[in-house]
Amino acid sequence: MRLIDYPTIIRQAWASFDPSQTVQTVEDISAKVSTNHVFRLTLDSGDRVIAKLSYFGKFEHFKEDHRIIHALANNLLYPFENVLAKSLMKNGQVFVYRHQSESVDAWVVFYNPIRTMERMPRRLEETHIRKLGTEIARFHLACARASSVLPKYSKTLRSDVQGLLDLLDTDAGKFEHRMQEETLRKQCQLFLENRKKLVDKTVETMPVFVDWNIGNFSVTDDQKLFSRWDYDWFRISYRVMDFYFFSRVCSDAGDRTVFSYYIGPLAEERFGWFLEEYHKVYPLTEREVRFLPEAYRFFILNYVIKYGRYFFHRTYATKLQREAYDIYFPSIDTFDVTPILTRLGL
């Protein structure tokens, strides 16, 4: 995939969208930490547009994601009505371009540039964390209220983990995971059982924007959420899936591109501050708190084990997968949520 001519595909996509304007420059502004590629286009009129190109996963999911994101962006109420970037439309629908050749299947969507303001420091102080907890609770409430007008979403946690189990039934899957197949099947079953026991039909799903590292959103001077972009991990799921990443944002280590999957940040006093303020605005249930370790289990199963070799350099992916069996899974199975329940009065 490294030989893909991204600028040419982007230019072709724009010509399909609006042949009346010519692309003068295509600037790569990708974060370089995922399989998505982001570009800033300057048109002959001087206008600028953001393009996102992806080739990982399924085209149908890419198209579905961005249509739902656009619908959500248009249905969030004040003060979040301008937080999410809006996709460019054609013929009444989000425009999605598909480039197919013998070796490439890549997809492009265009966005209006989104305004940004201040960024939080790489390591948050207690006052930042508490304000963040309040603000994310308010944003989650807004997303929950808008969720009723969104189309049904085809991807679920259950289907993703079942997909890993299905992979283990193939020759390729058996070979790739031959050393840990039994352990992996056990972990998948644990997740499926705990999901059904804790949240199935008892906890509502809503649009969540996981992968919230500090660099992916901007705030006002008084720490109010101003904008959010780089929708790498959008899905409709349980809101606690966002907490998986917020615990790392709040972590004593601070924001970082290269991270481990240790469950430790979930137990930090600092994440407790976040949950305290969040809970005051949008109260959590006991079942949701008990599901927090399962959010970790899911991301390890889906994004370290199943997709790790696509997201990370091979050496790093191998390291993370080895740690998953030696460290991450055992720590999840013994994690005690009682202190969090006590803290929140649940």
C-alpha positions in Angstrom: 0.0 0.0 0.0 3.0 2.3 0.4 3.1 2.7 -3.4 -0.4 4.2 -3.7 -0.5 7.5 -5.5 -2.7 9.3 -3.0 -2.6 12.8 -4.5 -3.8 11.4 -7.9 -6.6 9.6 -6.3 -7.6 12.7 -4.4 -7.6 14.8 -7.6 -9.7 12.2 -9.3 -12.2 12.2 -6.4 -12.5 16.0 -6.5 -13.0 16.0 -10.3 -15.8 13.5 -9.8 -17.3 15.8 -7.1 -16.9 19.2 -8.8 -15.2 19.4 -12.2 -15.9 23.1 -12.3 -13.0 23.8 -9.8 -9.4 22.6 -10.2 -7.2 21.3 -7.3 -4.1 23.4 -7.2 -2.3 21.7 -4.3 -2.7 18.5 -2.2 -1.0 18.7 1.2 -0.7 15.6 3.4 -1.7 16.5 6.9 -2.2 12.9 8.2 -1.5 12.2 11.8 0.6 9.2 10.7 -0.8 7.0 13.4 -3.6 5.1 11.6 -4.5 3.6 8.2 -6.4 6.9 7.4 -4.8 9.5 5.2 -5.9 13.2 5.5 -5.1 15.9 3.0 -5.7 19.6 2.7 -6.8 20.7 -0.8 -6.4 24.2 -2.1 -8.7 24.9 -5.1 -8.1 27.4 -7.9 -10.7 29.7 -6.2 -8.5 29.8 -3.1 -11.0 27.7 -1.1 -9.8 24.8 1.0 -11.3 21.4 1.6 -10.2 18.5 3.7 -10.1 15.0 2.1 -9.8 11.7 4.0 -8.7 8.6 2.2 -8.9 5.0 3.5 -8.4 1.5 2.2 -8.7 -0.5 5.4 -11.9 -2.5 6.2 -14.9 -2.5 4.0 -16.1 0.3 1.7 -19.7 -0.2 2.9 -18.6 0.5 6.5 -16.6 3.6 5.4 -19.6 5.0 3.6 -21.9 4.1 6.5 -19.6 5.7 9.1 -19.4 9.1 7.3 -23.1 9.3 6.5 -24.0 8.7 10.2 -21.3 11.2 11.3 -22.7 13.8 9.0 -26.3 13.1 10.2 -25.0 13.5 13.8 -23.2 16.7 13.0 -26.4 18.2 11.7 -28.5 17.1 14.6 -26.4 18.1 17.6 -27.9 21.1 19.4 -26.2 24.1 21.0 -23.5 24.3 22.2 -22.2 21.4 20.1 -23.8 22.2 16.8 -20.5 23.1 15.2 -18.2 20.6 17.0 -18.1 18.0 14.2 -16.9 18.6 10.7 -19.6 18.3 8.0 -19.1 16.2 4.9 -19.6 17.7 1.4 -22.8 16.6 -0.2 -23.8 15.8 -3.8 -27.3 14.9 -5.0 -28.6 15.1 -1.4 -26.1 12.5 0.0 -22.6 12.5 1.5 -20.3 12.3 -1.4 -18.1 9.1 -1.2 -15.6 8.3 -4.0 -14.3 4.8 -4.6 -11.1 4.2 -6.6 -10.7 0.6 -7.7 -7.8 -0.9 -9.7 -6.1 -4.2 -9.8 -4.1 -3.6 -6.7 -6.0 -0.7 -4.9 -9.4 -0.2 -3.5 -9.4 3.2 -1.8 -12.2 5.5 -0.7 -12.4 9.3 -0.3 -14.8 11.6 1.5 -14.5 15.4 1.7 -15.0 17.7 4.7 -15.4 21.4 5.2 -12.4 22.6 7.2 -13.3 22.9 10.9 -12.2 25.7 13.1 -9.9 24.9 16.1 -9.0 26.8 19.2 -6.8 25.9 22.1 -5.3 22.5 22.9 -5.0 21.1 26.4 -1.5 20.5 27.8 0.0 17.1 27.1 -0.3 16.3 30.8 -3.5 17.5 32.4 -3.8 19.0 35.9 -6.8 18.1 38.2 -8.7 21.2 37.1 -8.4 20.2 33.5 -9.5 16.7 34.2 -12.6 17.7 36.2 -13.7 20.2 33.5 -13.1 17.6 30.8 -15.3 15.1 32.7 -18.1 17.7 32.9 -17.8 18.6 29.3 -17.7 15.1 27.9 -20.8 14.2 29.9 -22.6 17.1 28.3 -21.4 16.1 24.9 -22.4 12.4 25.4 -25.9 13.6 26.5 -26.2 15.6 23.3 -25.1 12.6 21.2 -27.6 10.4 23.1 -30.4 12.8 22.4 -29.5 12.9 18.7 -29.1 9.2 18.3 -32.8 8.5 17.7 -32.7 10.3 14.3 -29.6 8.4 13.0 -29.7 5.4 10.7 -29.2 1.9 12.1 -25.5 1.0 12.4 -24.4 -2.4 11.2 -21.2 -2.8 13.2 -21.5 -4.0 16.9 -19.1 -5.2 19.5 -20.6 -8.6 19.4 -20.2 -8.9 15.6 -16.6 -7.7 15.8 -15.6 -10.3 18.4 -17.6 -13.0 16.6 -15.6 -12.1 13.5 -12.5 -12.9 15.4 -13.9 -16.3 16.4 -14.9 -16.9 12.8 -11.3 -16.1 11.7 -10.1 -18.7 14.1 -12.1 -21.3 12.2 -10.2 -20.6 9.0 -6.9 -22.1 8.0 -5.2 -18.7 7.9 -6.6 -17.8 11.4 -5.5 -21.1 12.9 -2.0 -20.6 11.5 -1.6 -17.0 12.6 -2.9 -17.6 16.1 -1.7 -21.2 16.5 0.2 -20.6 19.7 -2.6 -19.0 21.6 -5.8 -20.2 19.9 -7.3 -21.8 23.0 -6.6 -18.7 25.1 -8.0 -16.4 22.4 -11.2 -18.4 22.1 -11.6 -18.2 25.9 -11.1 -14.4 25.9 -13.7 -14.0 23.1 -16.2 -16.1 25.0 -15.6 -14.2 28.2 -16.3 -10.9 26.4 -19.4 -12.2 24.8 -20.8 -13.6 28.0 -20.0 -10.5 30.1 -21.4 -8.2 27.4 -24.7 -10.1 27.4 -24.8 -10.2 31.2 -23.9 -6.6 31.9 -25.2 -4.4 29.1 -27.3 -6.3 26.5 -30.7 -4.7 26.3 -30.0 -2.8 29.6 -27.7 -0.1 28.4 -28.5 2.2 25.5 -26.1 2.6 22.6 -25.2 6.0 21.3 -22.7 7.7 18.9 -19.3 7.6 20.5 -16.0 8.9 19.3 -13.3 6.7 20.8 -9.6 7.3 20.2 -9.8 10.7 21.9 -6.1 11.6 22.3 -5.6 15.2 23.4 -4.4 16.2 19.9 -7.7 15.3 18.3 -9.9 18.0 19.8 -9.7 21.7 20.7 -11.2 23.6 23.6 -12.0 27.2 24.4 -10.1 29.3 26.9 -12.4 27.9 29.7 -12.0 24.3 28.6 -15.3 24.0 26.8 -15.3 21.5 23.8 -14.9 23.5 20.6 -14.1 21.0 17.9 -13.4 17.3 17.2 -11.9 15.8 14.1 -10.0 12.7 12.8 -12.9 10.3 13.2 -10.7 7.2 13.1 -12.8 5.0 15.5 -16.3 6.2 15.2 -19.0 3.7 16.0 -22.4 3.5 17.7 -21.9 1.7 21.0 -22.0 1.9 24.8 -20.6 5.3 26.1 -18.1 3.5 28.3 -16.2 2.6 25.2 -15.0 6.2 25.1 -13.7 5.9 28.7 -11.1 3.4 27.5 -9.3 6.3 25.9 -10.3 9.0 28.3 -8.5 7.1 31.1 -5.3 7.5 29.0 -6.0 11.2 28.3 -6.3 11.7 32.1 -3.3 9.4 32.9 -0.4 10.7 34.8 1.8 9.8 31.8 -0.1 12.3 29.7 -0.9 12.3 26.0 1.3 10.1 23.8 1.2 8.6 20.4 2.9 5.3 21.4 1.1 3.8 24.3 0.6 0.5 26.0 -2.7 -1.3 26.7 -2.2 -1.5 30.5 -5.4 -1.3 32.4 -3.7 0.8 35.1 -5.0 4.2 34.0 -8.6 3.0 34.7 -7.6 2.7 38.4 -5.7 6.0 38.7 -7.0 8.7 41.0 -6.8 11.0 38.1 -9.4 9.1 36.1 -11.5 9.0 39.2 -11.7 12.8 39.1 -13.0 12.6 35.5 -15.7 10.0 36.5 -16.8 12.0 39.5 -17.6 15.1 37.4 -19.0 13.0 34.5 -21.3 11.2 36.9 -22.8 14.4 38.3 -24.0 15.4 34.8 -24.8 12.1 33.1 -25.0 9.4 35.8 -23.5 6.0 35.1 -25.1 2.8 36.1 -23.5 0.0 38.1 -23.7 -2.3 35.0 -21.8 0.3 32.9 -19.0 0.6 35.5 -18.7 -3.2 35.7 -18.4 -3.2 31.9 -15.4 -0.9 31.9 -12.8 -3.8 32.0 -14.7 -5.4 29.1 -14.0 -2.2 27.0 -10.3 -2.9 27.5 -10.8 -6.6 26.6 -12.7 -5.6 23.4 -10.0 -3.3 22.1 -7.3 -5.8 22.8 -9.2 -8.5 21.0 -10.2 -6.4 18.1 -7.5 -3.9 17.5 -4.4 -5.6 19.0 -5.1 -9.3 18.1 -7.3 -9.1 15.1 -6.1 -5.9 13.4 -2.8 -5.1 15.1 -0.6 -6.0 12.2 -2.6 -3.5 10.0 -2.5 -0.6 12.5 1.1 -0.9 13.9 4.5 -1.6 12.6 5.1 -5.4 12.5 7.6 -5.4 15.4 5.4 -3.2 17.6 2.3 -5.3 16.7 4.2 -8.5 17.7 5.2 -6.9 21.0 1.7 -5.8 21.8 0.2 -9.1 21.0 2.7 -10.9 23.1 2.0 -8.6 26.0 -1.8 -9.2 25.5 -1.4 -12.8 26.5 1.2 -12.3 29.2 0.0 -9.1 30.8 -3.2 -7.5 29.5 -5.7 -10.4 29.6 -4.6 -11.5 33.1 -4.9 -7.9 34.4 -8.4 -7.5 33.0 -9.6 -10.8 34.5 -8.4 -9.6 38.0 -9.4 -5.9 37.8 -11.6 -4.8 40.7 -14.2 -2.1 39.9 -15.3 -1.8 43.5 -13.3 1.4 44.3 -14.9 3.1 41.3 -18.4 2.0 42.3 -17.8 3.2 45.9 -16.4 6.5 44.6 -19.6 7.1 42.5 -21.9 5.9 45.3 -23.2 2.9 43.2 
